Amino acid sequence: MATIPEIETTDVGEEFVHVRFRDPDEFDEIRTPDWAADVARSVSAGSEVRTGRRREEGDWVVQSVLVKKTVGESKAREQARKIVEKIEG
């Protein structure tokens, strides 16, 4: 079973709580794929996932999760963790 990363930071924006799991500087490329959004929305309506391709290994992993601000910061952190577990677990 894969190791789920710890949350690095949480930023509250106008629409989303941006829950960052990995530093964006680790990646060559970052995308918001539809398949990951489908997984995210199964946990929290309206959520999105940003995935990144690592510079060294070339594999794709979750960089951050965006959860609708209306759920609140604490709940957003909890839901983001569940989303990452579904994708990387």
C-alpha positions in Angstrom: 0.0 0.0 0.0 1.3 3.4 -0.9 2.2 6.0 1.7 -0.2 8.9 1.8 1.6 12.2 2.1 0.9 14.6 4.9 -0.8 18.0 4.2 1.9 20.7 3.7 -0.3 23.8 3.7 -3.9 24.9 3.4 -5.0 28.2 1.8 -8.5 29.6 1.8 -9.4 31.3 -1.5 -12.6 32.9 -2.8 -14.2 29.6 -4.0 -11.9 26.8 -2.7 -9.8 25.6 0.1 -6.5 24.6 -1.5 -5.0 21.7 0.3 -1.4 21.1 -0.8 0.2 17.7 -0.3 3.4 18.2 -2.3 5.5 21.2 -3.3 4.8 22.2 -6.9 8.5 22.7 -7.5 8.9 18.8 -7.4 7.1 18.5 -10.7 7.8 19.1 -14.4 4.2 19.4 -15.2 0.9 19.9 -13.3 -2.6 19.0 -14.6 -6.2 18.9 -13.4 -7.4 15.7 -15.0 -11.1 14.9 -15.5 -10.6 11.3 -14.1 -9.2 12.7 -10.8 -12.1 15.2 -10.6 -14.5 12.3 -10.9 -12.8 10.6 -7.9 -12.7 13.9 -5.9 -16.4 14.6 -6.5 -17.3 11.2 -5.2 -16.0 12.4 -1.8 -16.9 16.2 -2.0 -19.1 17.8 -4.6 -17.3 20.4 -6.8 -13.8 19.3 -5.7 -10.8 19.2 -8.1 -7.4 17.5 -8.0 -4.1 18.7 -9.4 -1.7 16.0 -10.3 2.0 16.4 -11.1 4.6 14.5 -13.0 7.7 14.2 -10.8 11.0 15.5 -12.2 13.1 12.5 -11.2 10.8 9.4 -11.4 8.3 10.7 -14.1 5.3 9.2 -12.2 2.1 11.2 -11.7 0.9 11.8 -8.1 -1.5 14.2 -6.4 0.0 17.7 -5.8 -3.0 19.3 -4.3 -6.8 19.1 -3.8 -9.3 22.0 -4.1 -12.4 21.6 -2.0 -15.3 24.0 -2.1 -14.9 26.7 0.5 -18.5 26.2 1.8 -17.4 23.0 3.7 -15.0 24.9 5.9 -11.2 24.5 6.3 -11.2 21.7 8.8 -13.7 19.5 6.8 -11.8 20.4 3.5 -8.6 19.0 5.0 -10.4 15.8 6.0 -12.1 15.4 2.6 -8.9 16.2 0.7 -7.1 13.4 2.6 -9.9 10.9 1.7 -9.6 11.9 -1.9 -5.8 11.3 -1.9 -6.3 8.0 -0.2 -8.8 6.9 -3.0 -6.3 8.0 -5.7 -3.0 6.9 -4.3 -4.0 4.3 -1.7 
